[in-house]
Structures are given as structure tokens and as C-alpha cells.
Amino acid sequence: MTNEELEAQVEALEAELEELRDNYADLVKERDELQAANTRFEEKVDTARAEIEETLRGLNR
């Protein structure tokens, strides 16, 4: 391979590496957003469960 070919190959690999880094960053961001949404959902479920339990206790009086 000529020096020019090697340089072109290195540039292509660097571009691919940058794309992979961007994809990884996007995936990490999406994971964090999903974790936050899951936390909010769990909080809503816990609140609903507590309200149901309170209502059932009130009915049993």
C-alpha cells in the first residue's frame, strides 16, 4: 500500500470511530432517559398502590 492509501484508510477508520462514539453517546443518553422515565413510572405505581391500600383500609372500617 502506498502512503496515500494508508492515510486514506486511517482517515476512514477515524471517521468510523467518530460515528461509533456518537452512536454510543446517543445510546447512553437514551438509556438515561429511559431510566428516568422508569423511575417516574415506578413512583406513580407506588403512589397508586398506596392510595388503593388506603381506600381498602377505609372500606374495611
Secondary structure, 3 states (H helix, E strand, C coil): CCHHHHHHHHHHHHHHHHHHHHHHHHHHHHHHHHHHHHHHHHHHHHHHHHHHHHHHHHHCC
